[in-house]
Amino acid sequence: MPGALQDRAVLVTGATGGLGAAAAVACAEAGATVVLLGRRVAALNRVYDAARAVGPEPALYPLDLEGASPDDYDQLAQVLEREFGRLDGLLHCAAEFKGLTPLAHTDPADFARALHVDLTARWWLTQACLPLLAKSDLGAAVFVLDDPARTSGAFWGGYGLAQAAQAALIGMLQAELGEAGPRISGLRLGPMRTGLRARAYQANADTEARPPGEYAAACVELLSAAGMAWRGRVREVAAA
Ligand SMILES: NC(=O)c1ccc[n+]([C@@H]2O[C@H](COP(=O)([O-])OP(=O)(O)OC[C@H]3O[C@@H](n4cnc5c(N)ncnc54)[C@H](OP(=O)(O)O)[C@@H]3O)[C@@H](O)[C@H]2O)c1
């Protein structure tokens, strides 16, 4: 979608991940200045190079979502305000998932970590960015979600519970923000060949999963003006 995000500022979390990296490059290609949030600087630099090769100069924002506090997100929002004066898009791709584990045998800290990174941190970051998203005529927060039917089944633990909670959060938050507020949307994707998926399925037996790049255009579309119809709703995109 050339030009769909021209002169827009888009923050991508999990920018070093399978989908996050592909989506960040696709957003840059569509004209956006992407702010790449991740916890590994060397990997962020590689995504920076790929995005810079096709679009405006990106920005890096190293942050570990597990340890970040609301003050850290306020600080990030202040930096974005100083640099861009607003935020046009926030794409939540960061996700914590250790692997399929029975709840009874899940390490309590792992359970809390998954819920924190996959739900609370996403919300804290969104909350800090709401005033900046409200300053944009496009302002959208997009939560990338996994299949609720599969991930509310056995062994998906905190990651699965966070999928269901985010689906509720999207409707709840949009109802509170109203029609004039920033747009809150979900993007539910099919299985992708990424590190996360590999922790649940053996790669050589996983015939369903698609390369994450196949879903990058759907991220751009939902962040762009074409995504307006998905205000307060979850868009489901199956593999091509
Ligand atoms: N893969 C699938 O089959 C599938 C299907 C449907 C939906 N999804 C959704 O797609 C999105 C992206 O997942 P993916 O498949 O691309 O997974 P991925 O390749 O494992 O990427 C996850 C990203 O989250 C980052 N992350 C995890 N914990 C973090 C923390 N504490 N602080 C900062 N960053 C952290 C990882 O950073 P590091 O690189 O440092 O580890 C990585 O960049 C997720 O919302 C997931 O629910 C995935």
The ligand as an SDF file (V2000), in Angstrom:
LIG
                    3D

 48 52  0  0  0  0  0  0  0  0999 V2000
    3.1430  -16.8890   15.4650 N   0  0  0  0  0  0  0  0  0  0  0  0
    1.8490  -17.1690   15.3500 C   0  0  0  0  0  0  0  0  0  0  0  0
    1.4720  -18.2730   14.9230 O   0  0  0  0  0  0  0  0  0  0  0  0
    0.8170  -16.1250   15.7010 C   0  0  0  0  0  0  0  0  0  0  0  0
   -0.5140  -16.3470   15.3010 C   0  0  0  0  0  0  0  0  0  0  0  0
   -1.4590  -15.3780   15.5580 C   0  0  0  0  0  0  0  0  0  0  0  0
   -1.1000  -14.2120   16.2160 C   0  0  0  0  0  0  0  0  0  0  0  0
    0.1930  -14.0380   16.6230 N   0  0  0  0  0  0  0  0  0  0  0  0
    0.5260  -12.7860   17.3120 C   0  0  0  0  0  0  0  0  0  0  0  0
    1.4720  -12.0910   16.5340 O   0  0  0  0  0  0  0  0  0  0  0  0
    2.2110  -11.1920   17.3690 C   0  0  0  0  0  0  0  0  0  0  0  0
    3.6850  -11.3300   17.0670 C   0  0  0  0  0  0  0  0  0  0  0  0
    4.1060  -12.6500   17.3970 O   0  0  0  0  0  0  0  0  0  0  0  0
    5.2590  -13.4000   16.5870 P   0  0  0  0  0  0  0  0  0  0  0  0
    4.6640  -14.6740   16.1300 O   0  0  0  0  0  0  0  0  0  0  0  0
    5.8830  -12.4670   15.6170 O   0  0  0  0  0  0  0  0  0  0  0  0
    6.2540  -13.7550   17.7910 O   0  0  0  0  0  0  0  0  0  0  0  0
    7.8340  -13.5850   17.9300 P   0  0  0  0  0  0  0  0  0  0  0  0
    8.5290  -13.7420   16.6240 O   0  0  0  0  0  0  0  0  0  0  0  0
    8.2170  -14.5030   19.0380 O   0  0  0  0  0  0  0  0  0  0  0  0
    7.9850  -12.0680   18.3900 O   0  0  0  0  0  0  0  0  0  0  0  0
    7.6250  -11.6570   19.6820 C   0  0  0  0  0  0  0  0  0  0  0  0
    8.2890  -10.3240   19.9410 C   0  0  0  0  0  0  0  0  0  0  0  0
    7.9440   -9.9130   21.2750 O   0  0  0  0  0  0  0  0  0  0  0  0
    9.1290   -9.4490   21.8850 C   0  0  0  0  0  0  0  0  0  0  0  0
    9.0690   -9.5110   23.3400 N   0  0  0  0  0  0  0  0  0  0  0  0
    8.7420  -10.5870   24.1060 C   0  0  0  0  0  0  0  0  0  0  0  0
    8.8820  -10.2700   25.3970 N   0  0  0  0  0  0  0  0  0  0  0  0
    9.3120   -8.9740   25.4310 C   0  0  0  0  0  0  0  0  0  0  0  0
    9.6530   -8.0910   26.4840 C   0  0  0  0  0  0  0  0  0  0  0  0
    9.6100   -8.4590   27.7700 N   0  0  0  0  0  0  0  0  0  0  0  0
   10.0540   -6.8290   26.1670 N   0  0  0  0  0  0  0  0  0  0  0  0
   10.1340   -6.4430   24.8740 C   0  0  0  0  0  0  0  0  0  0  0  0
    9.8210   -7.2390   23.8280 N   0  0  0  0  0  0  0  0  0  0  0  0
    9.4250   -8.4970   24.1180 C   0  0  0  0  0  0  0  0  0  0  0  0
   10.2100  -10.3700   21.3440 C   0  0  0  0  0  0  0  0  0  0  0  0
   11.4770   -9.8060   21.5970 O   0  0  0  0  0  0  0  0  0  0  0  0
   12.8240  -10.6830   21.4450 P   0  0  0  0  0  0  0  0  0  0  0  0
   13.1000  -10.6760   19.9570 O   0  0  0  0  0  0  0  0  0  0  0  0
   13.8070   -9.9150   22.2390 O   0  0  0  0  0  0  0  0  0  0  0  0
   12.5200  -12.0400   21.9950 O   0  0  0  0  0  0  0  0  0  0  0  0
    9.8170  -10.3640   19.8710 C   0  0  0  0  0  0  0  0  0  0  0  0
   10.2720   -9.1940   19.2390 O   0  0  0  0  0  0  0  0  0  0  0  0
    1.8100  -11.5440   18.8100 C   0  0  0  0  0  0  0  0  0  0  0  0
    0.8500  -10.6200   19.2390 O   0  0  0  0  0  0  0  0  0  0  0  0
    1.1720  -12.9190   18.6790 C   0  0  0  0  0  0  0  0  0  0  0  0
    0.1810  -13.1220   19.6770 O   0  0  0  0  0  0  0  0  0  0  0  0
    1.1670  -14.9640   16.3710 C   0  0  0  0  0  0  0  0  0  0  0  0
  1  2  1  0
  2  3  2  0
  2  4  1  0
  4  5  1  0
  4 48  2  0
  5  6  2  0
  6  7  1  0
  7  8  2  0
  8  9  1  0
  8 48  1  0
  9 10  1  0
  9 46  1  0
 10 11  1  0
 11 12  1  0
 11 44  1  0
 12 13  1  0
 13 14  1  0
 14 15  2  0
 14 16  1  0
 14 17  1  0
 17 18  1  0
 18 19  2  0
 18 20  1  0
 18 21  1  0
 21 22  1  0
 22 23  1  0
 23 24  1  0
 23 42  1  0
 24 25  1  0
 25 26  1  0
 25 36  1  0
 26 27  1  0
 26 35  1  0
 27 28  2  0
 28 29  1  0
 29 30  1  0
 29 35  2  0
 30 31  1  0
 30 32  2  0
 32 33  1  0
 33 34  2  0
 34 35  1  0
 36 37  1  0
 36 42  1  0
 37 38  1  0
 38 39  2  0
 38 40  1  0
 38 41  1  0
 42 43  1  0
 44 45  1  0
 44 46  1  0
 46 47  1  0
M  CHG  2   8   1  16  -1
M  END
$$$$
